[in-house]
Amino acid sequence: MNMPLRIGLAGICVCVCLLLTGPARAAEKGVVIKLATLAPEGSSWMKTFHALNKEVMEKTNNRVQFRMYAGGVLGDEDDVLRKMKIGQIQAAALSS
């Protein structure tokens, strides 16, 4: 299985899990899912995430969207996990 396909499948799984576990009321108002990764902007990972975001926005009439933080701007993977635990971000693309 090639890397972009794996990335896309992982992104879809994250999206589906978040959408199924989120409250229905929030979806009516709009949901912004903050996603952090060490992958640099312009990489195949980020191209896939941007395509995923576009598709999610189209299918939800712009009620659900991803805000992506690429290139480690929110810190390393330990920082990202800590921020997920305290609720600052909702998703991450991790290397391990």
VMD Tcl script that builds the backbone (N, CA, C; Angstrom):
set m [mol new atoms 288]
animate dup $m
set s [atomselect $m all]
$s set {name element resname resid chain x y z} {
  {N N MET 1 A 0.858 -1.170 0.000}
  {CA C MET 1 A 0.000 0.000 0.000}
  {C C MET 1 A 0.903 1.231 0.000}
  {N N ASN 2 A 0.648 2.173 -0.922}
  {CA C ASN 2 A 1.532 3.324 -1.000}
  {C C ASN 2 A 1.234 4.336 0.111}
  {N N MET 3 A 2.197 5.216 0.352}
  {CA C MET 3 A 2.129 6.150 1.479}
  {C C MET 3 A 0.930 7.101 1.402}
  {N N PRO 4 A 0.638 7.767 0.269}
  {CA C PRO 4 A -0.512 8.674 0.246}
  {C C PRO 4 A -1.830 7.956 0.544}
  {N N LEU 5 A -1.958 6.711 0.091}
  {CA C LEU 5 A -3.181 5.963 0.364}
  {C C LEU 5 A -3.304 5.674 1.856}
  {N N ARG 6 A -2.196 5.295 2.497}
  {CA C ARG 6 A -2.215 5.053 3.943}
  {C C ARG 6 A -2.544 6.320 4.713}
  {N N ILE 7 A -1.980 7.428 4.274}
  {CA C ILE 7 A -2.248 8.706 4.930}
  {C C ILE 7 A -3.723 9.068 4.783}
  {N N GLY 8 A -4.248 8.892 3.589}
  {CA C GLY 8 A -5.652 9.188 3.346}
  {C C GLY 8 A -6.565 8.327 4.187}
  {N N LEU 9 A -6.251 7.036 4.267}
  {CA C LEU 9 A -7.073 6.136 5.077}
  {C C LEU 9 A -7.000 6.501 6.554}
  {N N ALA 10 A -5.810 6.859 7.016}
  {CA C ALA 10 A -5.666 7.265 8.421}
  {C C ALA 10 A -6.472 8.531 8.691}
  {N N GLY 11 A -6.422 9.468 7.769}
  {CA C GLY 11 A -7.183 10.701 7.922}
  {C C GLY 11 A -8.676 10.462 7.941}
  {N N ILE 12 A -9.126 9.589 7.073}
  {CA C ILE 12 A -10.550 9.270 7.038}
  {C C ILE 12 A -10.972 8.600 8.344}
  {N N CYS 13 A -10.145 7.696 8.852}
  {CA C CYS 13 A -10.467 7.035 10.126}
  {C C CYS 13 A -10.561 8.040 11.262}
  {N N VAL 14 A -9.618 8.980 11.315}
  {CA C VAL 14 A -9.645 10.014 12.346}
  {C C VAL 14 A -10.919 10.833 12.218}
  {N N CYS 15 A -11.235 11.223 10.991}
  {CA C CYS 15 A -12.424 12.047 10.750}
  {C C CYS 15 A -13.690 11.321 11.176}
  {N N VAL 16 A -13.823 10.069 10.773}
  {CA C VAL 16 A -15.023 9.301 11.113}
  {C C VAL 16 A -15.149 9.143 12.621}
  {N N CYS 17 A -14.053 8.828 13.298}
  {CA C CYS 17 A -14.100 8.672 14.762}
  {C C CYS 17 A -14.521 9.960 15.439}
  {N N LEU 18 A -13.957 11.078 14.994}
  {CA C LEU 18 A -14.308 12.354 15.613}
  {C C LEU 18 A -15.752 12.732 15.327}
  {N N LEU 19 A -16.205 12.465 14.124}
  {CA C LEU 19 A -17.580 12.817 13.779}
  {C C LEU 19 A -18.591 11.958 14.529}
  {N N LEU 20 A -18.259 10.693 14.746}
  {CA C LEU 20 A -19.195 9.816 15.438}
  {C C LEU 20 A -19.246 10.083 16.937}
  {N N THR 21 A -18.156 10.578 17.487}
  {CA C THR 21 A -18.124 10.795 18.929}
  {C C THR 21 A -18.512 12.209 19.336}
  {N N GLY 22 A -18.530 13.135 18.407}
  {CA C GLY 22 A -18.881 14.519 18.731}
  {C C GLY 22 A -20.370 14.693 18.926}
  {N N PRO 23 A -20.764 15.661 19.735}
  {CA C PRO 23 A -22.187 15.903 19.951}
  {C C PRO 23 A -22.867 16.444 18.701}
  {N N ALA 24 A -24.110 16.053 18.500}
  {CA C ALA 24 A -24.860 16.469 17.315}
  {C C ALA 24 A -25.075 17.981 17.311}
  {N N ARG 25 A -25.269 18.568 18.470}
  {CA C ARG 25 A -25.467 20.015 18.547}
  {C C ARG 25 A -24.287 20.775 17.975}
  {N N ALA 26 A -23.087 20.321 18.253}
  {CA C ALA 26 A -21.895 21.009 17.774}
  {C C ALA 26 A -21.831 20.978 16.254}
  {N N ALA 27 A -22.271 19.887 15.644}
  {CA C ALA 27 A -22.245 19.783 14.191}
  {C C ALA 27 A -23.199 20.780 13.551}
  {N N GLU 28 A -24.299 21.103 14.228}
  {CA C GLU 28 A -25.236 22.075 13.691}
  {C C GLU 28 A -24.609 23.464 13.648}
  {N N LYS 29 A -23.856 23.820 14.678}
  {CA C LYS 29 A -23.225 25.133 14.747}
  {C C LYS 29 A -21.967 25.196 13.896}
  {N N GLY 30 A -21.282 24.102 13.788}
  {CA C GLY 30 A -20.015 24.047 13.080}
  {C C GLY 30 A -18.926 23.539 14.001}
  {N N VAL 31 A -18.070 22.720 13.464}
  {CA C VAL 31 A -16.994 22.117 14.239}
  {C C VAL 31 A -15.684 22.374 13.513}
  {N N VAL 32 A -14.707 22.827 14.262}
  {CA C VAL 32 A -13.354 22.976 13.740}
  {C C VAL 32 A -12.493 21.970 14.483}
  {N N ILE 33 A -11.929 21.040 13.736}
  {CA C ILE 33 A -11.062 20.015 14.307}
  {C C ILE 33 A -9.624 20.465 14.103}
  {N N LYS 34 A -8.935 20.719 15.190}
  {CA C LYS 34 A -7.544 21.163 15.118}
  {C C LYS 34 A -6.644 19.936 15.045}
  {N N LEU 35 A -5.830 19.880 13.988}
  {CA C LEU 35 A -4.964 18.735 13.734}
  {C C LEU 35 A -3.521 19.212 13.654}
  {N N ALA 36 A -2.642 18.590 14.419}
  {CA C ALA 36 A -1.226 18.955 14.421}
  {C C ALA 36 A -0.390 17.813 13.865}
  {N N THR 37 A 0.688 18.173 13.176}
  {CA C THR 37 A 1.607 17.176 12.638}
  {C C THR 37 A 2.990 17.784 12.460}
  {N N LEU 38 A 3.981 16.925 12.432}
  {CA C LEU 38 A 5.336 17.369 12.139}
  {C C LEU 38 A 5.592 17.451 10.643}
  {N N ALA 39 A 4.692 16.901 9.845}
  {CA C ALA 39 A 4.859 16.925 8.392}
  {C C ALA 39 A 4.874 18.370 7.909}
  {N N PRO 40 A 5.829 18.713 7.058}
  {CA C PRO 40 A 5.913 20.094 6.587}
  {C C PRO 40 A 4.822 20.423 5.561}
  {N N GLU 41 A 4.431 21.681 5.527}
  {CA C GLU 41 A 3.467 22.142 4.525}
  {C C GLU 41 A 4.052 21.859 3.143}
  {N N GLY 42 A 3.217 21.383 2.242}
  {CA C GLY 42 A 3.668 21.046 0.895}
  {C C GLY 42 A 4.046 19.582 0.732}
  {N N SER 43 A 4.144 18.846 1.840}
  {CA C SER 43 A 4.476 17.424 1.760}
  {C C SER 43 A 3.253 16.632 1.286}
  {N N SER 44 A 3.463 15.377 0.932}
  {CA C SER 44 A 2.343 14.534 0.483}
  {C C SER 44 A 1.321 14.352 1.604}
  {N N TRP 45 A 1.792 14.338 2.849}
  {CA C TRP 45 A 0.864 14.240 3.989}
  {C C TRP 45 A -0.088 15.425 3.985}
  {N N MET 46 A 0.477 16.629 3.876}
  {CA C MET 46 A -0.349 17.829 3.961}
  {C C MET 46 A -1.248 17.971 2.735}
  {N N LYS 47 A -0.769 17.562 1.573}
  {CA C LYS 47 A -1.629 17.596 0.386}
  {C C LYS 47 A -2.836 16.691 0.588}
  {N N THR 48 A -2.610 15.533 1.183}
  {CA C THR 48 A -3.708 14.605 1.466}
  {C C THR 48 A -4.657 15.183 2.508}
  {N N PHE 49 A -4.115 15.797 3.553}
  {CA C PHE 49 A -4.969 16.398 4.584}
  {C C PHE 49 A -5.805 17.553 4.023}
  {N N HIS 50 A -5.213 18.354 3.146}
  {CA C HIS 50 A -5.967 19.451 2.541}
  {C C HIS 50 A -7.091 18.908 1.652}
  {N N ALA 51 A -6.798 17.841 0.909}
  {CA C ALA 51 A -7.845 17.217 0.082}
  {C C ALA 51 A -8.947 16.636 0.965}
  {N N LEU 52 A -8.568 16.008 2.063}
  {CA C LEU 52 A -9.541 15.465 3.015}
  {C C LEU 52 A -10.400 16.581 3.588}
  {N N ASN 53 A -9.780 17.693 3.969}
  {CA C ASN 53 A -10.515 18.819 4.524}
  {C C ASN 53 A -11.526 19.367 3.515}
  {N N LYS 54 A -11.099 19.489 2.278}
  {CA C LYS 54 A -11.996 19.991 1.236}
  {C C LYS 54 A -13.206 19.073 1.074}
  {N N GLU 55 A -12.967 17.765 1.056}
  {CA C GLU 55 A -14.052 16.801 0.901}
  {C C GLU 55 A -14.994 16.816 2.103}
  {N N VAL 56 A -14.439 16.886 3.305}
  {CA C VAL 56 A -15.269 16.935 4.517}
  {C C VAL 56 A -16.131 18.194 4.509}
  {N N MET 57 A -15.548 19.327 4.144}
  {CA C MET 57 A -16.304 20.577 4.113}
  {C C MET 57 A -17.440 20.510 3.091}
  {N N GLU 58 A -17.160 19.923 1.929}
  {CA C GLU 58 A -18.201 19.795 0.900}
  {C C GLU 58 A -19.342 18.905 1.377}
  {N N LYS 59 A -19.003 17.796 2.004}
  {CA C LYS 59 A -20.030 16.829 2.407}
  {C C LYS 59 A -20.816 17.267 3.635}
  {N N THR 60 A -20.295 18.225 4.398}
  {CA C THR 60 A -20.993 18.682 5.599}
  {C C THR 60 A -21.507 20.115 5.451}
  {N N ASN 61 A -21.513 20.619 4.232}
  {CA C ASN 61 A -21.949 22.007 3.989}
  {C C ASN 61 A -21.196 23.003 4.860}
  {N N ASN 62 A -19.898 22.812 4.955}
  {CA C ASN 62 A -18.983 23.680 5.709}
  {C C ASN 62 A -19.246 23.700 7.214}
  {N N ARG 63 A -19.959 22.719 7.737}
  {CA C ARG 63 A -20.193 22.651 9.180}
  {C C ARG 63 A -19.031 21.999 9.912}
  {N N VAL 64 A -18.255 21.192 9.208}
  {CA C VAL 64 A -17.093 20.524 9.810}
  {C C VAL 64 A -15.881 20.845 8.948}
  {N N GLN 65 A -14.810 21.262 9.608}
  {CA C GLN 65 A -13.578 21.528 8.874}
  {C C GLN 65 A -12.370 21.259 9.764}
  {N N PHE 66 A -11.245 21.054 9.128}
  {CA C PHE 66 A -9.986 20.851 9.838}
  {C C PHE 66 A -9.178 22.140 9.793}
  {N N ARG 67 A -8.546 22.475 10.906}
  {CA C ARG 67 A -7.539 23.530 10.931}
  {C C ARG 67 A -6.231 22.803 11.203}
  {N N MET 68 A -5.331 22.846 10.232}
  {CA C MET 68 A -4.116 22.050 10.320}
  {C C MET 68 A -2.912 22.892 10.706}
  {N N TYR 69 A -2.139 22.336 11.617}
  {CA C TYR 69 A -0.910 22.972 12.080}
  {C C TYR 69 A 0.242 22.064 11.662}
  {N N ALA 70 A 0.924 22.450 10.600}
  {CA C ALA 70 A 1.978 21.614 10.003}
  {C C ALA 70 A 3.361 22.050 10.467}
  {N N GLY 71 A 4.323 21.191 10.213}
  {CA C GLY 71 A 5.712 21.523 10.442}
  {C C GLY 71 A 6.129 21.653 11.899}
  {N N GLY 72 A 5.342 21.101 12.800}
  {CA C GLY 72 A 5.701 21.132 14.207}
  {C C GLY 72 A 5.509 22.485 14.873}
  {N N VAL 73 A 4.639 23.338 14.322}
  {CA C VAL 73 A 4.440 24.662 14.921}
  {C C VAL 73 A 3.835 24.574 16.318}
  {N N LEU 74 A 3.180 23.461 16.650}
  {CA C LEU 74 A 2.628 23.292 17.997}
  {C C LEU 74 A 3.543 22.464 18.899}
  {N N GLY 75 A 4.749 22.203 18.433}
  {CA C GLY 75 A 5.705 21.449 19.239}
  {C C GLY 75 A 5.963 20.064 18.677}
  {N N ASP 76 A 6.787 19.302 19.409}
  {CA C ASP 76 A 7.087 17.939 18.973}
  {C C ASP 76 A 5.915 17.016 19.319}
  {N N GLU 77 A 6.079 15.739 19.048}
  {CA C GLU 77 A 4.962 14.801 19.236}
  {C C GLU 77 A 4.536 14.683 20.698}
  {N N ASP 78 A 5.475 14.781 21.630}
  {CA C ASP 78 A 5.107 14.753 23.053}
  {C C ASP 78 A 4.240 15.963 23.409}
  {N N ASP 79 A 4.607 17.127 22.883}
  {CA C ASP 79 A 3.805 18.336 23.123}
  {C C ASP 79 A 2.409 18.191 22.539}
  {N N VAL 80 A 2.334 17.627 21.338}
  {CA C VAL 80 A 1.043 17.446 20.661}
  {C C VAL 80 A 0.151 16.503 21.472}
  {N N LEU 81 A 0.715 15.413 21.973}
  {CA C LEU 81 A -0.065 14.481 22.787}
  {C C LEU 81 A -0.555 15.146 24.073}
  {N N ARG 82 A 0.288 15.947 24.688}
  {CA C ARG 82 A -0.115 16.667 25.897}
  {C C ARG 82 A -1.254 17.635 25.585}
  {N N LYS 83 A -1.168 18.321 24.458}
  {CA C LYS 83 A -2.218 19.272 24.077}
  {C C LYS 83 A -3.528 18.560 23.736}
  {N N MET 84 A -3.421 17.335 23.216}
  {CA C MET 84 A -4.635 16.559 22.977}
  {C C MET 84 A -5.286 16.179 24.299}
  {N N LYS 85 A -4.485 15.792 25.280}
  {CA C LYS 85 A -5.020 15.382 26.581}
  {C C LYS 85 A -5.761 16.510 27.283}
  {N N ILE 86 A -5.297 17.733 27.118}
  {CA C ILE 86 A -5.951 18.871 27.794}
  {C C ILE 86 A -6.983 19.552 26.903}
  {N N GLY 87 A -7.173 19.048 25.688}
  {CA C GLY 87 A -8.249 19.540 24.833}
  {C C GLY 87 A -7.917 20.731 23.967}
  {N N GLN 88 A -6.652 21.109 23.838}
  {CA C GLN 88 A -6.299 22.225 22.969}
  {C C GLN 88 A -6.405 21.861 21.498}
  {N N ILE 89 A -6.115 20.604 21.172}
  {CA C ILE 89 A -6.280 20.113 19.803}
  {C C ILE 89 A -7.029 18.785 19.864}
  {N N GLN 90 A -7.628 18.413 18.756}
  {CA C GLN 90 A -8.456 17.223 18.731}
  {C C GLN 90 A -7.850 16.065 17.927}
  {N N ALA 91 A -6.851 16.317 17.100}
  {CA C ALA 91 A -6.309 15.258 16.251}
  {C C ALA 91 A -4.832 15.495 16.005}
  {N N ALA 92 A -4.139 14.409 15.673}
  {CA C ALA 92 A -2.711 14.503 15.369}
  {C C ALA 92 A -2.338 13.408 14.384}
  {N N ALA 93 A -1.377 13.708 13.546}
  {CA C ALA 93 A -0.768 12.705 12.680}
  {C C ALA 93 A 0.623 12.451 13.248}
  {N N LEU 94 A 0.801 11.296 13.847}
  {CA C LEU 94 A 2.044 10.974 14.541}
  {C C LEU 94 A 2.854 9.963 13.754}
  {N N SER 95 A 4.149 9.913 14.038}
  {CA C SER 95 A 5.017 9.005 13.283}
  {C C SER 95 A 5.059 7.608 13.855}
  {N N SER 96 A 4.643 7.427 15.085}
  {CA C SER 96 A 4.693 6.066 15.643}
  {C C SER 96 A 3.461 5.754 16.435}
}
mol reanalyze $m
mol bondsrecalc $m
mol representation Tube
mol addrep $m
